[in-house]
Amino acid sequence: MVERSFDELVAEAGAVSVDGWDFSWLEGRASEERPSWGYQRLMGERLGRARAALDVQTGGGEVLAGAGSLPPVMAATESWPPNVAKATALLHPLGAVVVADEDEPPLPFADGAFDLVTSRHPVRAWWEEIARVLAPGGTYLSQQVGPASVFELVEYFLGPQPEEVRRARHPEDARRGAEAAGLRVVDLRAESLRTEFHDVGAVVYFLRKVIWMVPGFTVDGYRDRLRELDAEIRDRGPFVAHTTRFLIECVKP
């Protein structure tokens, strides 16, 4: 049962830092099932076999840092300045170079520079660029957000979304994009995962951190709706949504 007041919960969640891609602040306040394939483990296995690797849109570098030993040449890109600083501090001691780069083509690397490219939850996969920087025989491994992910929460604040928005980021679209860029898809699987928010502060923190879910979200702008959600959680229990994820692995012939 939630004991703290609505104002206390949203004030705390509105003030805490949302830098990086570490969600440990939500421990005990929200939960999310994890995909069965274990992306970080798969990433670590492939890094262990690589000579030169690139992690695109690395966030704060937490996933890459926890994947195990890095190859002799390891680079990572990130666009958001607070994350660039955090990733640099975390990854430089491990031997990785962090490059501040906009999440748009071109990638600042030569053709065929890497035998492995990885990316966890990229905003967008630029398939032609991925294919360009991969060496022949190289691999791209990525876990991505699937269609209508956590849309129970999105639609709670924004109302019903059109079908084209709900279908965006479909794994079959990723397959077509990869194949159009000349890559061969060797693995593609998707899962829907139960997600629970146990108090309204967890929702505020999540929407501040994952800024594209409810664009322009602020506590003041959605205070009335947040108050309604707080009452629902206190009365009925956790707010339940479903996260969608897919894994795609490609090889450059």
Secondary structure per residue as TSV (DSSP state, phi and psi in degrees):
chain	resnum	aa	ss	phi	psi
A	1	M	-	360.0	135.1
A	2	V	-	-74.0	124.3
A	3	E	-	-102.1	-32.3
A	4	R	S	-78.3	155.9
A	5	S	-	-72.9	163.1
A	6	F	H	-55.3	-49.2
A	7	D	H	-61.5	-38.2
A	8	E	H	-65.8	-42.8
A	9	L	H	-65.2	-47.3
A	10	V	H	-73.7	-30.6
A	11	A	H	-66.6	-43.8
A	12	E	H	-62.9	-48.8
A	13	A	H	-68.7	-26.9
A	14	G	H	-79.0	-15.7
A	15	A	H	-102.1	-22.8
A	16	V	S	-69.6	147.9
A	17	S	-	-65.6	140.4
A	18	V	-	-116.4	21.1
A	19	D	-	-66.7	153.7
A	20	G	S	75.7	-171.3
A	21	W	S	-127.7	36.1
A	22	D	-	-102.2	122.1
A	23	F	-	-104.2	22.9
A	24	S	G	-64.0	-22.5
A	25	W	G	-59.8	-24.5
A	26	L	G	-84.9	-2.5
A	27	E	T	-58.3	127.5
A	28	G	T	83.5	-9.1
A	29	R	T	-116.0	-21.7
A	30	A	E	-152.5	156.4
A	31	S	E	-142.7	150.0
A	32	E	E	-144.2	128.0
A	33	E	-	-61.8	147.5
A	34	R	-	-102.0	145.5
A	35	P	-	-59.3	146.4
A	36	S	T	-68.3	-21.7
A	37	W	T	-78.1	-18.9
A	38	G	-	66.4	74.4
A	39	Y	H	-58.0	-46.1
A	40	Q	H	-62.2	-36.3
A	41	R	H	-65.6	-46.2
A	42	L	H	-60.6	-42.1
A	43	M	H	-59.9	-45.4
A	44	G	H	-62.1	-39.5
A	45	E	H	-61.8	-42.4
A	46	R	H	-75.6	-34.7
A	47	L	H	-62.4	-35.3
A	48	G	H	-65.3	-21.0
A	49	R	H	-101.6	-6.9
A	50	A	-	-87.0	155.4
A	51	R	S	-101.5	-36.7
A	52	A	E	-143.3	125.8
A	53	A	E	-135.1	155.1
A	54	L	E	-132.3	129.8
A	55	D	E	-107.5	114.0
A	56	V	S	-90.7	134.7
A	57	Q	S	55.7	60.2
A	58	T	-	-72.8	-8.6
A	59	G	T	66.2	-132.8
A	60	G	T	-86.0	5.7
A	61	G	S	83.5	2.9
A	62	E	H	-64.1	-41.8
A	63	V	H	-68.0	-45.9
A	64	L	H	-62.8	-42.8
A	65	A	H	-62.8	-30.5
A	66	G	T	-93.4	6.9
A	67	A	T	-86.2	-8.8
A	68	G	-	112.8	-160.1
A	69	S	-	-64.2	138.3
A	70	L	-	-95.2	154.0
A	71	P	-	-71.4	170.1
A	72	P	S	-55.5	-36.5
A	73	V	E	-116.6	118.2
A	74	M	E	-137.6	122.5
A	75	A	E	-125.8	155.6
A	76	A	E	-143.2	146.9
A	77	T	E	-116.6	152.1
A	78	E	E	-159.9	145.6
A	79	S	-	-105.3	-29.6
A	80	W	S	-84.2	118.2
A	81	P	H	-50.3	-45.1
A	82	P	H	-60.0	-35.9
A	83	N	H	-72.8	-34.4
A	84	V	H	-58.9	-45.6
A	85	A	H	-64.3	-43.6
A	86	K	H	-66.5	-44.2
A	87	A	H	-64.6	-38.1
A	88	T	H	-61.3	-46.8
A	89	A	H	-63.8	-34.7
A	90	L	H	-82.0	-39.1
A	91	L	H	-94.2	-29.2
A	92	H	G	-55.9	-44.7
A	93	P	G	-62.7	-18.7
A	94	L	G	-91.4	-2.7
A	95	G	T	96.7	11.5
A	96	A	-	-100.6	141.7
A	97	V	E	-96.7	129.6
A	98	V	E	-104.3	126.1
A	99	V	E	-111.4	123.2
A	100	A	E	-73.5	118.9
A	101	D	-	-149.6	136.5
A	102	E	-	-64.1	149.1
A	103	D	S	-79.9	46.6
A	104	E	S	-141.4	155.0
A	105	P	S	-63.4	155.2
A	106	P	-	-90.5	155.1
A	107	L	-	-67.8	141.8
A	108	P	S	-82.6	51.3
A	109	F	S	-141.4	156.7
A	110	A	-	-74.0	161.3
A	111	D	T	-57.2	137.6
A	112	G	T	64.8	25.8
A	113	A	-	-75.6	-21.5
A	114	F	E	-130.2	142.8
A	115	D	E	-94.7	-4.3
A	116	L	E	-145.9	131.9
A	117	V	E	-125.9	132.8
A	118	T	E	-126.5	160.5
A	119	S	E	-166.4	125.6
A	120	R	E	-107.2	119.0
A	121	H	S	57.8	51.1
A	122	P	-	-64.9	148.0
A	123	V	S	-61.5	-41.4
A	124	R	-	-153.7	141.4
A	125	A	-	-94.5	115.3
A	126	W	-	-90.0	92.5
A	127	W	H	-62.9	-40.1
A	128	E	H	-62.1	-38.8
A	129	E	H	-70.4	-39.7
A	130	I	H	-60.1	-46.7
A	131	A	H	-63.4	-36.6
A	132	R	H	-66.1	-44.2
A	133	V	H	-82.6	-10.0
A	134	L	E	-79.5	137.5
A	135	A	E	-74.9	155.0
A	136	P	E	-53.6	133.4
A	137	G	E	85.7	-4.7
A	138	G	E	-75.1	164.2
A	139	T	E	-121.4	141.6
A	140	Y	E	-114.6	126.0
A	141	L	E	-124.5	128.8
A	142	S	E	-149.8	137.4
A	143	Q	E	-103.9	128.2
A	144	Q	E	-127.7	157.6
A	145	V	E	-73.7	132.4
A	146	G	-	-92.3	-169.9
A	147	P	T	-72.3	144.4
A	148	A	T	53.7	38.7
A	149	S	T	-72.8	128.6
A	150	V	T	55.8	31.9
A	151	F	H	-72.6	-16.8
A	152	E	H	-59.0	-39.5
A	153	L	H	-76.7	-43.5
A	154	V	H	-55.8	-48.6
A	155	E	H	-75.1	-19.4
A	156	Y	H	-62.2	-36.0
A	157	F	H	-95.5	-34.2
A	158	L	H	-105.8	-10.0
A	159	G	-	84.3	175.0
A	160	P	-	-55.6	135.1
A	161	Q	-	-99.8	147.8
A	162	P	-	-64.3	157.0
A	163	E	H	-59.2	-36.8
A	164	E	H	-66.2	-30.5
A	165	V	H	-74.0	-41.5
A	166	R	H	-64.9	-30.2
A	167	R	H	-88.4	-12.4
A	168	A	T	-56.1	149.9
A	169	R	T	69.8	30.3
A	170	H	-	-70.8	138.2
A	171	P	H	-59.4	-30.7
A	172	E	H	-69.5	-28.6
A	173	D	H	-66.1	-38.3
A	174	A	H	-63.6	-41.5
A	175	R	H	-58.8	-47.1
A	176	R	H	-64.1	-39.6
A	177	G	H	-64.2	-43.1
A	178	A	H	-63.8	-45.3
A	179	E	H	-67.4	-35.3
A	180	A	H	-64.2	-28.0
A	181	A	T	-86.4	2.1
A	182	G	T	92.8	10.2
A	183	L	-	-93.0	151.2
A	184	R	E	-104.4	119.6
A	185	V	E	-79.3	121.0
A	186	V	E	-107.4	-13.5
A	187	D	E	-154.9	133.5
A	188	L	E	-152.0	116.2
A	189	R	E	-146.3	150.9
A	190	A	E	-135.2	152.0
A	191	E	E	-144.7	150.4
A	192	S	E	-107.4	129.6
A	193	L	E	-126.6	131.9
A	194	R	E	-69.7	132.4
A	195	T	E	-127.5	134.3
A	196	E	E	-126.4	136.6
A	197	F	E	-112.1	119.4
A	198	H	-	-92.0	-13.7
A	199	D	S	-153.6	163.4
A	200	V	H	-67.3	-26.3
A	201	G	H	-62.2	-37.0
A	202	A	H	-62.8	-38.2
A	203	V	H	-66.0	-44.6
A	204	V	H	-59.8	-47.8
A	205	Y	H	-59.9	-46.3
A	206	F	H	-60.5	-45.2
A	207	L	H	-73.6	-27.2
A	208	R	H	-71.4	-33.3
A	209	K	H	-84.7	-43.8
A	210	V	S	-98.1	77.7
A	211	I	T	-68.1	-17.6
A	212	W	T	-85.7	-7.6
A	213	M	S	-68.2	-51.8
A	214	V	S	-126.3	87.5
A	215	P	T	-54.7	135.0
A	216	G	T	76.3	14.7
A	217	F	-	-60.9	132.6
A	218	T	-	-141.3	154.6
A	219	V	T	-61.0	-44.9
A	220	D	T	-64.4	-38.6
A	221	G	T	-68.8	-25.9
A	222	Y	T	-122.9	24.3
A	223	R	H	-58.9	-43.4
A	224	D	H	-63.0	-43.9
A	225	R	H	-68.2	-36.9
A	226	L	H	-63.6	-38.2
A	227	R	H	-65.2	-39.3
A	228	E	H	-63.1	-42.1
A	229	L	H	-65.0	-41.0
A	230	D	H	-57.6	-44.6
A	231	A	H	-64.0	-39.5
A	232	E	H	-64.3	-43.6
A	233	I	H	-64.7	-42.2
A	234	R	H	-63.8	-34.1
A	235	D	H	-85.3	-39.0
A	236	R	H	-114.1	-13.4
A	237	G	-	103.5	-170.8
A	238	P	-	-55.2	145.9
A	239	F	E	-78.4	124.4
A	240	V	E	-105.3	130.5
A	241	A	E	-133.8	178.0
A	242	H	E	-132.1	119.5
A	243	T	E	-85.0	137.6
A	244	T	E	-113.4	136.9
A	245	R	E	-137.6	147.9
A	246	F	E	-137.3	149.9
A	247	L	E	-107.5	132.4
A	248	I	E	-131.9	133.9
A	249	E	E	-129.9	130.3
A	250	C	E	-129.3	155.4
A	251	V	E	-125.9	138.9
A	252	K	-	-87.9	120.0
A	253	P	-	-57.2	360.0
